[in-house]
């Protein structure tokens, strides 16, 4: 199982929208679960982190193949996935349908018992 941990910016003043987006996503749990299944995602967590540099949504998910999970979401025409990508862009400015602007996060420590 592969892990993704990344920080998505929250546009200034959109912290409440980020919280609402999380609630809306969980309110559509059947659609969210189907989307996750299509991408091979087995677990996902979001945390809102406020910092002097601005707010971030920290995303952690586990999937058999992280790149496949992102590609599946980016290319999907399913109504939920289109809605999800739109909400991510509204809150963070990140277009999940576009090529990433930089490399994926680098894991610098991975300890397990």
Biopython code that builds the backbone (N, CA, C, O; Angstrom):
import numpy as np
from Bio.PDB.StructureBuilder import StructureBuilder

atoms = [
    (1, "UNK", "N", (0.855, -1.180, 0.000)),
    (1, "UNK", "CA", (0.000, 0.000, 0.000)),
    (1, "UNK", "C", (0.894, 1.235, 0.000)),
    (1, "UNK", "O", (1.823, 1.337, 0.802)),
    (2, "UNK", "N", (0.614, 2.156, -0.888)),
    (2, "UNK", "CA", (1.361, 3.405, -0.978)),
    (2, "UNK", "C", (0.613, 4.496, -0.210)),
    (2, "UNK", "O", (-0.600, 4.417, -0.019)),
    (3, "UNK", "N", (1.347, 5.495, 0.218)),
    (3, "UNK", "CA", (0.783, 6.597, 0.989)),
    (3, "UNK", "C", (1.075, 7.916, 0.293)),
    (3, "UNK", "O", (2.164, 8.120, -0.243)),
    (4, "UNK", "N", (0.088, 8.814, 0.305)),
    (4, "UNK", "CA", (0.283, 10.190, -0.144)),
    (4, "UNK", "C", (0.015, 11.096, 1.041)),
    (4, "UNK", "O", (-0.987, 10.943, 1.739)),
    (5, "UNK", "N", (0.910, 12.032, 1.261)),
    (5, "UNK", "CA", (0.694, 13.087, 2.247)),
    (5, "UNK", "C", (1.087, 14.380, 1.551)),
    (5, "UNK", "O", (2.223, 14.531, 1.103)),
    (6, "UNK", "N", (0.148, 15.306, 1.462)),
    (6, "UNK", "CA", (0.431, 16.557, 0.788)),
    (6, "UNK", "C", (-0.329, 17.709, 1.411)),
    (6, "UNK", "O", (-1.338, 17.516, 2.089)),
    (7, "UNK", "N", (0.171, 18.908, 1.170)),
    (7, "UNK", "CA", (-0.443, 20.125, 1.690)),
    (7, "UNK", "C", (-1.044, 20.905, 0.526)),
    (7, "UNK", "O", (-0.360, 21.217, -0.449)),
    (8, "UNK", "N", (-2.322, 21.210, 0.644)),
    (8, "UNK", "CA", (-3.017, 22.010, -0.354)),
    (8, "UNK", "C", (-3.303, 23.375, 0.267)),
    (8, "UNK", "O", (-3.829, 23.443, 1.378)),
    (9, "UNK", "N", (-2.967, 24.460, -0.427)),
    (9, "UNK", "CA", (-3.240, 25.780, 0.144)),
    (9, "UNK", "C", (-4.741, 26.016, 0.256)),
    (9, "UNK", "O", (-5.533, 25.485, -0.523)),
    (10, "UNK", "N", (-5.107, 26.815, 1.231)),
    (10, "UNK", "CA", (-6.486, 27.299, 1.333)),
    (10, "UNK", "C", (-6.422, 28.773, 0.957)),
    (10, "UNK", "O", (-5.678, 29.542, 1.566)),
    (11, "UNK", "N", (-7.191, 29.161, -0.032)),
    (11, "UNK", "CA", (-7.183, 30.558, -0.445)),
    (11, "UNK", "C", (-7.597, 31.442, 0.729)),
    (11, "UNK", "O", (-8.408, 31.025, 1.556)),
    (12, "UNK", "N", (-7.053, 32.657, 0.814)),
    (12, "UNK", "CA", (-7.347, 33.533, 1.948)),
    (12, "UNK", "C", (-8.845, 33.678, 2.202)),
    (12, "UNK", "O", (-9.625, 33.962, 1.293)),
    (13, "UNK", "N", (-9.223, 33.475, 3.465)),
    (13, "UNK", "CA", (-10.613, 33.629, 3.883)),
    (13, "UNK", "C", (-11.516, 32.459, 3.546)),
    (13, "UNK", "O", (-12.727, 32.544, 3.748)),
    (14, "UNK", "N", (-10.962, 31.371, 3.039)),
    (14, "UNK", "CA", (-11.802, 30.242, 2.618)),
    (14, "UNK", "C", (-11.728, 29.049, 3.574)),
    (14, "UNK", "O", (-12.064, 27.928, 3.190)),
    (15, "UNK", "N", (-11.294, 29.278, 4.804)),
    (15, "UNK", "CA", (-11.220, 28.183, 5.776)),
    (15, "UNK", "C", (-12.598, 27.577, 6.046)),
    (15, "UNK", "O", (-12.737, 26.356, 6.114)),
    (16, "UNK", "N", (-13.613, 28.426, 6.198)),
    (16, "UNK", "CA", (-14.963, 27.894, 6.429)),
    (16, "UNK", "C", (-15.459, 27.106, 5.220)),
    (16, "UNK", "O", (-16.164, 26.108, 5.376)),
    (17, "UNK", "N", (-15.098, 27.545, 4.025)),
    (17, "UNK", "CA", (-15.476, 26.791, 2.826)),
    (17, "UNK", "C", (-14.773, 25.434, 2.791)),
    (17, "UNK", "O", (-15.349, 24.447, 2.333)),
    (18, "UNK", "N", (-13.525, 25.384, 3.276)),
    (18, "UNK", "CA", (-12.806, 24.103, 3.340)),
    (18, "UNK", "C", (-13.527, 23.147, 4.289)),
    (18, "UNK", "O", (-13.708, 21.970, 3.980)),
    (19, "UNK", "N", (-13.934, 23.667, 5.443)),
    (19, "UNK", "CA", (-14.680, 22.829, 6.401)),
    (19, "UNK", "C", (-16.007, 22.361, 5.790)),
    (19, "UNK", "O", (-16.390, 21.198, 5.926)),
    (20, "UNK", "N", (-16.694, 23.276, 5.122)),
    (20, "UNK", "CA", (-17.976, 22.934, 4.499)),
    (20, "UNK", "C", (-17.779, 21.891, 3.400)),
    (20, "UNK", "O", (-18.586, 20.971, 3.269)),
    (21, "UNK", "N", (-16.723, 22.027, 2.618)),
    (21, "UNK", "CA", (-16.425, 21.062, 1.566)),
    (21, "UNK", "C", (-16.221, 19.670, 2.164)),
    (21, "UNK", "O", (-16.712, 18.681, 1.619)),
    (22, "UNK", "N", (-15.506, 19.592, 3.271)),
    (22, "UNK", "CA", (-15.306, 18.294, 3.936)),
    (22, "UNK", "C", (-16.652, 17.716, 4.372)),
    (22, "UNK", "O", (-16.909, 16.526, 4.184)),
    (23, "UNK", "N", (-17.510, 18.555, 4.952)),
    (23, "UNK", "CA", (-18.835, 18.089, 5.386)),
    (23, "UNK", "C", (-19.680, 17.648, 4.196)),
    (23, "UNK", "O", (-20.348, 16.616, 4.252)),
    (24, "UNK", "N", (-19.650, 18.433, 3.116)),
    (24, "UNK", "CA", (-20.404, 18.076, 1.913)),
    (24, "UNK", "C", (-19.918, 16.743, 1.341)),
    (24, "UNK", "O", (-20.716, 15.910, 0.912)),
    (25, "UNK", "N", (-18.607, 16.559, 1.344)),
    (25, "UNK", "CA", (-18.032, 15.318, 0.812)),
    (25, "UNK", "C", (-18.511, 14.126, 1.625)),
    (25, "UNK", "O", (-18.921, 13.114, 1.056)),
    (26, "UNK", "N", (-18.466, 14.232, 2.941)),
    (26, "UNK", "CA", (-18.920, 13.128, 3.787)),
    (26, "UNK", "C", (-20.434, 12.964, 3.714)),
    (26, "UNK", "O", (-20.946, 11.863, 3.921)),
    (27, "UNK", "N", (-21.155, 14.043, 3.424)),
    (27, "UNK", "CA", (-22.600, 13.953, 3.232)),
    (27, "UNK", "C", (-22.968, 13.210, 1.953)),
    (27, "UNK", "O", (-24.102, 12.762, 1.781)),
    (28, "UNK", "N", (-22.010, 13.091, 1.080)),
    (28, "UNK", "CA", (-22.204, 12.338, -0.169)),
    (28, "UNK", "C", (-21.351, 11.068, -0.103)),
    (28, "UNK", "O", (-20.653, 10.715, -1.055)),
    (29, "UNK", "N", (-21.426, 10.399, 1.040)),
    (29, "UNK", "CA", (-20.500, 9.300, 1.332)),
    (29, "UNK", "C", (-20.559, 8.159, 0.320)),
    (29, "UNK", "O", (-19.526, 7.564, 0.010)),
    (30, "UNK", "N", (-21.735, 7.844, -0.198)),
    (30, "UNK", "CA", (-21.807, 6.752, -1.187)),
    (30, "UNK", "C", (-21.055, 7.126, -2.460)),
    (30, "UNK", "O", (-20.316, 6.312, -3.015)),
    (31, "UNK", "N", (-21.246, 8.360, -2.917)),
    (31, "UNK", "CA", (-20.544, 8.819, -4.118)),
    (31, "UNK", "C", (-19.043, 8.940, -3.864)),
    (31, "UNK", "O", (-18.230, 8.589, -4.719)),
    (32, "UNK", "N", (-18.684, 9.442, -2.675)),
    (32, "UNK", "CA", (-17.270, 9.579, -2.318)),
    (32, "UNK", "C", (-16.621, 8.202, -2.257)),
    (32, "UNK", "O", (-15.517, 8.012, -2.768)),
    (33, "UNK", "N", (-17.298, 7.249, -1.640)),
    (33, "UNK", "CA", (-16.766, 5.883, -1.556)),
    (33, "UNK", "C", (-16.575, 5.281, -2.947)),
    (33, "UNK", "O", (-15.566, 4.627, -3.210)),
    (34, "UNK", "N", (-17.537, 5.499, -3.828)),
    (34, "UNK", "CA", (-17.421, 4.978, -5.196)),
    (34, "UNK", "C", (-16.236, 5.621, -5.919)),
    (34, "UNK", "O", (-15.507, 4.948, -6.648)),
    (35, "UNK", "N", (-16.051, 6.914, -5.714)),
    (35, "UNK", "CA", (-14.923, 7.620, -6.320)),
    (35, "UNK", "C", (-13.604, 7.066, -5.793)),
    (35, "UNK", "O", (-12.671, 6.816, -6.556)),
    (36, "UNK", "N", (-13.544, 6.880, -4.488)),
    (36, "UNK", "CA", (-12.325, 6.349, -3.879)),
    (36, "UNK", "C", (-12.036, 4.942, -4.405)),
    (36, "UNK", "O", (-10.888, 4.600, -4.689)),
    (37, "UNK", "N", (-13.071, 4.147, -4.529)),
    (37, "UNK", "CA", (-12.899, 2.777, -5.024)),
    (37, "UNK", "C", (-12.357, 2.782, -6.449)),
    (37, "UNK", "O", (-11.482, 1.984, -6.785)),
    (38, "UNK", "N", (-12.878, 3.689, -7.294)),
    (38, "UNK", "CA", (-12.387, 3.777, -8.677)),
    (38, "UNK", "C", (-10.889, 4.059, -8.712)),
    (38, "UNK", "O", (-10.174, 3.548, -9.574)),
    (39, "UNK", "N", (-10.420, 4.870, -7.773)),
    (39, "UNK", "CA", (-9.002, 5.227, -7.732)),
    (39, "UNK", "C", (-8.148, 4.297, -6.898)),
    (39, "UNK", "O", (-6.932, 4.475, -6.816)),
    (40, "UNK", "N", (-8.776, 3.298, -6.273)),
    (40, "UNK", "CA", (-8.019, 2.367, -5.449)),
    (40, "UNK", "C", (-7.626, 2.916, -4.090)),
    (40, "UNK", "O", (-6.715, 2.393, -3.448)),
    (41, "UNK", "N", (-8.311, 3.978, -3.640)),
    (41, "UNK", "CA", (-8.008, 4.595, -2.346)),
    (41, "UNK", "C", (-8.743, 3.829, -1.253)),
    (41, "UNK", "O", (-9.938, 3.560, -1.372)),
    (42, "UNK", "N", (-8.021, 3.477, -0.183)),
    (42, "UNK", "CA", (-8.615, 2.706, 0.911)),
    (42, "UNK", "C", (-8.795, 3.521, 2.185)),
    (42, "UNK", "O", (-9.534, 3.107, 3.078)),
    (43, "UNK", "N", (-8.141, 4.661, 2.284)),
    (43, "UNK", "CA", (-8.260, 5.514, 3.476)),
    (43, "UNK", "C", (-7.884, 6.930, 3.064)),
    (43, "UNK", "O", (-6.970, 7.132, 2.266)),
    (44, "UNK", "N", (-8.603, 7.917, 3.621)),
    (44, "UNK", "CA", (-8.251, 9.311, 3.361)),
    (44, "UNK", "C", (-8.610, 10.150, 4.574)),
    (44, "UNK", "O", (-9.666, 9.979, 5.183)),
    (45, "UNK", "N", (-7.706, 11.061, 4.909)),
    (45, "UNK", "CA", (-7.917, 12.003, 6.018)),
    (45, "UNK", "C", (-7.506, 13.395, 5.559)),
    (45, "UNK", "O", (-6.538, 13.557, 4.815)),
    (46, "UNK", "N", (-8.256, 14.396, 6.012)),
    (46, "UNK", "CA", (-7.908, 15.791, 5.759)),
    (46, "UNK", "C", (-7.804, 16.496, 7.107)),
    (46, "UNK", "O", (-8.610, 16.254, 8.005)),
    (47, "UNK", "N", (-6.817, 17.358, 7.243)),
    (47, "UNK", "CA", (-6.680, 18.196, 8.433)),
    (47, "UNK", "C", (-6.487, 19.634, 7.980)),
    (47, "UNK", "O", (-5.764, 19.897, 7.019)),
    (48, "UNK", "N", (-7.133, 20.562, 8.672)),
    (48, "UNK", "CA", (-6.955, 21.982, 8.382)),
    (48, "UNK", "C", (-5.866, 22.505, 9.305)),
    (48, "UNK", "O", (-6.000, 22.457, 10.528)),
    (49, "UNK", "N", (-4.789, 23.004, 8.713)),
    (49, "UNK", "CA", (-3.653, 23.524, 9.479)),
    (49, "UNK", "C", (-3.520, 25.012, 9.213)),
    (49, "UNK", "O", (-3.312, 25.438, 8.077)),
    (50, "UNK", "N", (-3.643, 25.798, 10.279)),
    (50, "UNK", "CA", (-3.444, 27.233, 10.137)),
    (50, "UNK", "C", (-2.002, 27.542, 10.510)),
    (50, "UNK", "O", (-1.470, 27.008, 11.483)),
    (51, "UNK", "N", (-1.379, 28.413, 9.723)),
    (51, "UNK", "CA", (0.024, 28.742, 9.959)),
    (51, "UNK", "C", (0.258, 30.212, 9.637)),
    (51, "UNK", "O", (-0.595, 30.858, 9.028)),
    (52, "UNK", "N", (1.406, 30.742, 10.041)),
    (52, "UNK", "CA", (1.720, 32.132, 9.694)),
    (52, "UNK", "C", (1.794, 32.363, 8.180)),
    (52, "UNK", "O", (1.673, 33.498, 7.719)),
    (53, "UNK", "N", (1.991, 31.288, 7.409)),
    (53, "UNK", "CA", (2.081, 31.403, 5.949)),
    (53, "UNK", "C", (0.720, 31.258, 5.280)),
    (53, "UNK", "O", (0.614, 31.322, 4.055)),
    (54, "UNK", "N", (-0.317, 31.064, 6.084)),
    (54, "UNK", "CA", (-1.651, 30.841, 5.550)),
    (54, "UNK", "C", (-2.139, 29.458, 5.917)),
    (54, "UNK", "O", (-1.391, 28.648, 6.465)),
    (55, "UNK", "N", (-3.381, 29.196, 5.617)),
    (55, "UNK", "CA", (-3.977, 27.910, 5.973)),
    (55, "UNK", "C", (-3.713, 26.876, 4.888)),
    (55, "UNK", "O", (-3.582, 27.193, 3.705)),
    (56, "UNK", "N", (-3.640, 25.627, 5.338)),
    (56, "UNK", "CA", (-3.397, 24.490, 4.455)),
    (56, "UNK", "C", (-4.356, 23.371, 4.808)),
    (56, "UNK", "O", (-4.738, 23.216, 5.967)),
    (57, "UNK", "N", (-4.746, 22.590, 3.811)),
    (57, "UNK", "CA", (-5.422, 21.326, 4.080)),
    (57, "UNK", "C", (-4.371, 20.248, 3.867)),
    (57, "UNK", "O", (-3.827, 20.099, 2.773)),
    (58, "UNK", "N", (-4.095, 19.500, 4.927)),
    (58, "UNK", "CA", (-3.147, 18.397, 4.866)),
    (58, "UNK", "C", (-3.931, 17.152, 4.496)),
    (58, "UNK", "O", (-4.867, 16.770, 5.198)),
    (59, "UNK", "N", (-3.556, 16.525, 3.407)),
    (59, "UNK", "CA", (-4.270, 15.357, 2.896)),
    (59, "UNK", "C", (-3.376, 14.135, 3.029)),
    (59, "UNK", "O", (-2.222, 14.134, 2.599)),
    (60, "UNK", "N", (-3.935, 13.099, 3.633)),
    (60, "UNK", "CA", (-3.244, 11.813, 3.758)),
    (60, "UNK", "C", (-4.167, 10.764, 3.180)),
    (60, "UNK", "O", (-5.321, 10.649, 3.592)),
    (61, "UNK", "N", (-3.659, 9.991, 2.218)),
    (61, "UNK", "CA", (-4.454, 8.860, 1.758)),
    (61, "UNK", "C", (-3.569, 7.673, 1.434)),
    (61, "UNK", "O", (-2.376, 7.808, 1.162)),
    (62, "UNK", "N", (-4.194, 6.504, 1.474)),
    (62, "UNK", "CA", (-3.519, 5.257, 1.147)),
    (62, "UNK", "C", (-4.200, 4.658, -0.073)),
    (62, "UNK", "O", (-5.426, 4.655, -0.182)),
    (63, "UNK", "N", (-3.386, 4.155, -0.982)),
    (63, "UNK", "CA", (-3.899, 3.546, -2.211)),
    (63, "UNK", "C", (-2.869, 2.549, -2.726)),
    (63, "UNK", "O", (-1.686, 2.626, -2.395)),
    (64, "UNK", "N", (-3.337, 1.628, -3.528)),
    (64, "UNK", "CA", (-2.414, 0.674, -4.138)),
    (64, "UNK", "C", (-1.416, 1.412, -5.027)),
    (64, "UNK", "O", (-0.249, 1.027, -5.106)),
    (65, "UNK", "N", (-1.876, 2.479, -5.699)),
    (65, "UNK", "CA", (-1.038, 3.235, -6.631)),
    (65, "UNK", "C", (-1.478, 4.700, -6.566)),
    (65, "UNK", "O", (-2.537, 5.056, -7.083)),
    (66, "UNK", "N", (-0.673, 5.536, -5.937)),
    (66, "UNK", "CA", (-1.022, 6.946, -5.732)),
    (66, "UNK", "C", (-1.197, 7.674, -7.064)),
    (66, "UNK", "O", (-2.151, 8.433, -7.231)),
    (67, "UNK", "N", (-0.291, 7.452, -8.006)),
    (67, "UNK", "CA", (-0.401, 8.127, -9.308)),
    (67, "UNK", "C", (-1.696, 7.738, -10.018)),
    (67, "UNK", "O", (-2.348, 8.583, -10.633)),
    (68, "UNK", "N", (-2.066, 6.463, -9.934)),
    (68, "UNK", "CA", (-3.323, 6.010, -10.545)),
    (68, "UNK", "C", (-4.515, 6.682, -9.876)),
    (68, "UNK", "O", (-5.473, 7.061, -10.549)),
    (69, "UNK", "N", (-4.460, 6.832, -8.550)),
    (69, "UNK", "CA", (-5.561, 7.472, -7.824)),
    (69, "UNK", "C", (-5.771, 8.900, -8.325)),
    (69, "UNK", "O", (-6.903, 9.307, -8.588)),
    (70, "UNK", "N", (-4.678, 9.661, -8.458)),
    (70, "UNK", "CA", (-4.792, 11.035, -8.954)),
    (70, "UNK", "C", (-5.253, 11.056, -10.409)),
    (70, "UNK", "O", (-6.110, 11.862, -10.773)),
    (71, "UNK", "N", (-4.697, 10.184, -11.240)),
    (71, "UNK", "CA", (-5.060, 10.160, -12.661)),
    (71, "UNK", "C", (-6.526, 9.800, -12.850)),
    (71, "UNK", "O", (-7.208, 10.386, -13.691)),
    (72, "UNK", "N", (-7.010, 8.844, -12.077)),
    (72, "UNK", "CA", (-8.411, 8.434, -12.187)),
    (72, "UNK", "C", (-9.334, 9.596, -11.852)),
    (72, "UNK", "O", (-10.305, 9.846, -12.567)),
    (73, "UNK", "N", (-9.036, 10.306, -10.769)),
    (73, "UNK", "CA", (-9.847, 11.462, -10.379)),
    (73, "UNK", "C", (-9.738, 12.575, -11.424)),
    (73, "UNK", "O", (-10.741, 13.190, -11.784)),
    (74, "UNK", "N", (-8.533, 12.829, -11.906)),
    (74, "UNK", "CA", (-8.306, 13.920, -12.862)),
    (74, "UNK", "C", (-9.046, 13.706, -14.173)),
    (74, "UNK", "O", (-9.501, 14.667, -14.795)),
    (75, "UNK", "N", (-9.170, 12.454, -14.598)),
    (75, "UNK", "CA", (-9.743, 12.157, -15.909)),
    (75, "UNK", "C", (-11.216, 11.760, -15.863)),
    (75, "UNK", "O", (-11.851, 11.618, -16.908)),
    (76, "UNK", "N", (-11.754, 11.582, -14.678)),
    (76, "UNK", "CA", (-13.123, 11.088, -14.537)),
    (76, "UNK", "C", (-14.159, 12.110, -15.008)),
    (76, "UNK", "O", (-14.020, 13.314, -14.790)),
    (77, "UNK", "N", (-15.198, 11.593, -15.658)),
    (77, "UNK", "CA", (-16.331, 12.447, -16.034)),
    (77, "UNK", "C", (-17.546, 12.159, -15.152)),
    (77, "UNK", "O", (-18.633, 12.678, -15.405)),
    (78, "UNK", "N", (-17.364, 11.330, -14.114)),
    (78, "UNK", "CA", (-18.447, 11.058, -13.159)),
    (78, "UNK", "C", (-18.846, 12.372, -12.486)),
    (78, "UNK", "O", (-17.987, 13.186, -12.147)),
    (79, "UNK", "N", (-20.135, 12.572, -12.297)),
    (79, "UNK", "CA", (-20.639, 13.840, -11.746)),
    (79, "UNK", "C", (-19.991, 14.190, -10.410)),
    (79, "UNK", "O", (-19.617, 15.342, -10.193)),
    (80, "UNK", "N", (-19.851, 13.217, -9.515)),
    (80, "UNK", "CA", (-19.247, 13.506, -8.216)),
    (80, "UNK", "C", (-17.810, 13.970, -8.386)),
    (80, "UNK", "O", (-17.396, 14.939, -7.749)),
    (81, "UNK", "N", (-17.044, 13.298, -9.233)),
    (81, "UNK", "CA", (-15.633, 13.646, -9.416)),
    (81, "UNK", "C", (-15.472, 15.032, -10.029)),
    (81, "UNK", "O", (-14.565, 15.774, -9.654)),
    (82, "UNK", "N", (-16.344, 15.383, -10.964)),
    (82, "UNK", "CA", (-16.319, 16.722, -11.557)),
    (82, "UNK", "C", (-16.623, 17.757, -10.472)),
    (82, "UNK", "O", (-15.947, 18.782, -10.384)),
    (83, "UNK", "N", (-17.641, 17.490, -9.648)),
    (83, "UNK", "CA", (-17.984, 18.384, -8.530)),
    (83, "UNK", "C", (-16.803, 18.500, -7.571)),
    (83, "UNK", "O", (-16.447, 19.603, -7.157)),
    (84, "UNK", "N", (-16.196, 17.375, -7.217)),
    (84, "UNK", "CA", (-15.086, 17.344, -6.265)),
    (84, "UNK", "C", (-13.913, 18.185, -6.776)),
    (84, "UNK", "O", (-13.372, 19.010, -6.040)),
    (85, "UNK", "N", (-13.527, 17.980, -8.023)),
    (85, "UNK", "CA", (-12.418, 18.762, -8.590)),
    (85, "UNK", "C", (-12.740, 20.257, -8.564)),
    (85, "UNK", "O", (-11.872, 21.080, -8.271)),
    (86, "UNK", "N", (-13.988, 20.600, -8.870)),
    (86, "UNK", "CA", (-14.391, 22.004, -8.847)),
    (86, "UNK", "C", (-14.303, 22.615, -7.466)),
    (86, "UNK", "O", (-13.853, 23.750, -7.308)),
    (87, "UNK", "N", (-14.733, 21.862, -6.462)),
    (87, "UNK", "CA", (-14.680, 22.373, -5.081)),
    (87, "UNK", "C", (-13.232, 22.514, -4.608)),
    (87, "UNK", "O", (-12.896, 23.480, -3.923)),
    (88, "UNK", "N", (-12.376, 21.560, -4.970)),
    (88, "UNK", "CA", (-10.956, 21.679, -4.614)),
    (88, "UNK", "C", (-10.394, 22.967, -5.208)),
    (88, "UNK", "O", (-9.673, 23.700, -4.532)),
    (89, "UNK", "N", (-10.719, 23.240, -6.455)),
    (89, "UNK", "CA", (-10.202, 24.444, -7.097)),
    (89, "UNK", "C", (-10.768, 25.711, -6.456)),
    (89, "UNK", "O", (-10.042, 26.691, -6.294)),
    (90, "UNK", "N", (-12.045, 25.707, -6.090)),
    (90, "UNK", "CA", (-12.647, 26.878, -5.437)),
    (90, "UNK", "C", (-11.968, 27.193, -4.113)),
    (90, "UNK", "O", (-11.728, 28.359, -3.798)),
    (91, "UNK", "N", (-11.657, 26.161, -3.338)),
    (91, "UNK", "CA", (-11.107, 26.350, -1.995)),
    (91, "UNK", "C", (-9.598, 26.583, -2.021)),
    (91, "UNK", "O", (-9.077, 27.380, -1.242)),
    (92, "UNK", "N", (-8.895, 25.886, -2.921)),
    (92, "UNK", "CA", (-7.431, 25.916, -2.876)),
    (92, "UNK", "C", (-6.768, 26.585, -4.075)),
    (92, "UNK", "O", (-5.607, 26.988, -4.001)),
    (93, "UNK", "N", (-7.499, 26.702, -5.170)),
    (93, "UNK", "CA", (-6.877, 27.191, -6.390)),
    (93, "UNK", "C", (-6.158, 26.095, -7.171)),
    (93, "UNK", "O", (-5.626, 26.356, -8.250)),
    (94, "UNK", "N", (-6.136, 24.878, -6.642)),
    (94, "UNK", "CA", (-5.450, 23.756, -7.287)),
    (94, "UNK", "C", (-6.406, 23.072, -8.262)),
    (94, "UNK", "O", (-7.525, 22.710, -7.899)),
    (95, "UNK", "N", (-5.956, 22.903, -9.491)),
    (95, "UNK", "CA", (-6.737, 22.223, -10.520)),
    (95, "UNK", "C", (-6.273, 20.773, -10.588)),
    (95, "UNK", "O", (-5.215, 20.482, -11.145)),
    (96, "UNK", "N", (-7.063, 19.866, -10.023)),
    (96, "UNK", "CA", (-6.690, 18.453, -10.008)),
    (96, "UNK", "C", (-6.737, 17.821, -11.396)),
    (96, "UNK", "O", (-6.248, 16.707, -11.584)),
    (97, "UNK", "N", (-7.315, 18.514, -12.357)),
    (97, "UNK", "CA", (-7.360, 18.005, -13.717)),
    (97, "UNK", "C", (-6.130, 18.385, -14.534)),
    (97, "UNK", "O", (-5.949, 17.894, -15.648)),
    (98, "UNK", "N", (-5.286, 19.254, -13.986)),
    (98, "UNK", "CA", (-4.084, 19.708, -14.691)),
    (98, "UNK", "C", (-2.866, 18.901, -14.241)),
    (98, "UNK", "O", (-2.887, 18.242, -13.201)),
    (99, "UNK", "N", (-1.823, 18.967, -15.036)),
    (99, "UNK", "CA", (-0.562, 18.324, -14.652)),
    (99, "UNK", "C", (-0.035, 19.003, -13.383)),
    (99, "UNK", "O", (-0.144, 20.222, -13.248)),
    (100, "UNK", "N", (0.535, 18.231, -12.453)),
    (100, "UNK", "CA", (1.101, 18.842, -11.239)),
    (100, "UNK", "C", (2.185, 19.858, -11.603)),
    (100, "UNK", "O", (2.935, 19.672, -12.562)),
    (101, "UNK", "N", (2.250, 20.925, -10.824)),
    (101, "UNK", "CA", (3.230, 21.981, -11.090)),
    (101, "UNK", "C", (4.609, 21.648, -10.542)),
    (101, "UNK", "O", (5.589, 22.312, -10.881)),
    (102, "UNK", "N", (4.691, 20.643, -9.714)),
    (102, "UNK", "CA", (5.979, 20.277, -9.136)),
    (102, "UNK", "C", (6.010, 18.803, -8.812)),
    (102, "UNK", "O", (5.061, 18.073, -9.098)),
    (103, "UNK", "N", (7.102, 18.367, -8.215)),
    (103, "UNK", "CA", (7.215, 16.948, -7.874)),
    (103, "UNK", "C", (6.299, 16.594, -6.708)),
    (103, "UNK", "O", (5.858, 17.476, -5.972)),
    (104, "UNK", "N", (6.013, 15.301, -6.538)),
    (104, "UNK", "CA", (5.216, 14.891, -5.376)),
    (104, "UNK", "C", (6.005, 15.119, -4.095)),
    (104, "UNK", "O", (7.227, 15.260, -4.137)),
    (105, "UNK", "N", (5.315, 15.155, -2.950)),
    (105, "UNK", "CA", (6.025, 15.331, -1.686)),
    (105, "UNK", "C", (7.079, 14.232, -1.500)),
    (105, "UNK", "O", (6.879, 13.082, -1.890)),
    (106, "UNK", "N", (8.188, 14.617, -0.902)),
    (106, "UNK", "CA", (9.277, 13.681, -0.636)),
    (106, "UNK", "C", (9.150, 13.154, 0.793)),
    (106, "UNK", "O", (9.130, 13.931, 1.748)),
    (107, "UNK", "N", (9.066, 11.854, 0.930)),
    (107, "UNK", "CA", (9.041, 11.255, 2.266)),
    (107, "UNK", "C", (10.466, 11.272, 2.795)),
    (107, "UNK", "O", (11.372, 10.715, 2.176)),
    (108, "UNK", "N", (10.660, 11.910, 3.936)),
    (108, "UNK", "CA", (12.004, 11.986, 4.505)),
    (108, "UNK", "C", (12.141, 11.162, 5.781)),
    (108, "UNK", "O", (13.247, 11.016, 6.302)),
    (109, "UNK", "N", (11.034, 10.622, 6.293)),
    (109, "UNK", "CA", (11.069, 9.714, 7.432)),
    (109, "UNK", "C", (9.867, 8.796, 7.337)),
    (109, "UNK", "O", (8.745, 9.257, 7.126)),
    (110, "UNK", "N", (10.093, 7.503, 7.491)),
    (110, "UNK", "CA", (9.016, 6.507, 7.432)),
    (110, "UNK", "C", (9.348, 5.423, 8.448)),
    (110, "UNK", "O", (10.034, 4.454, 8.123)),
    (111, "UNK", "N", (8.869, 5.580, 9.665)),
    (111, "UNK", "CA", (9.133, 4.618, 10.733)),
    (111, "UNK", "C", (7.907, 3.759, 10.953)),
    (111, "UNK", "O", (6.783, 4.260, 10.946)),
    (112, "UNK", "N", (8.114, 2.479, 11.148)),
    (112, "UNK", "CA", (7.014, 1.556, 11.433)),
    (112, "UNK", "C", (7.464, 0.584, 12.504)),
    (112, "UNK", "O", (8.637, 0.217, 12.570)),
    (113, "UNK", "N", (6.528, 0.169, 13.340)),
    (113, "UNK", "CA", (6.841, -0.817, 14.380)),
    (113, "UNK", "C", (6.911, -2.199, 13.770)),
    (113, "UNK", "O", (7.164, -3.174, 14.478)),
]
sb = StructureBuilder()
sb.init_structure("model")
sb.init_model(0)
sb.init_chain("A")
sb.init_seg("    ")
for serial, (resi, resn, name, xyz) in enumerate(atoms, 1):
    if name == "N":
        sb.init_residue(resn, " ", resi, " ")
    sb.init_atom(name, np.array(xyz, "f"), 0.0, 1.0, " ", f" {name:<3s}", serial, name[0])
structure = sb.get_structure()
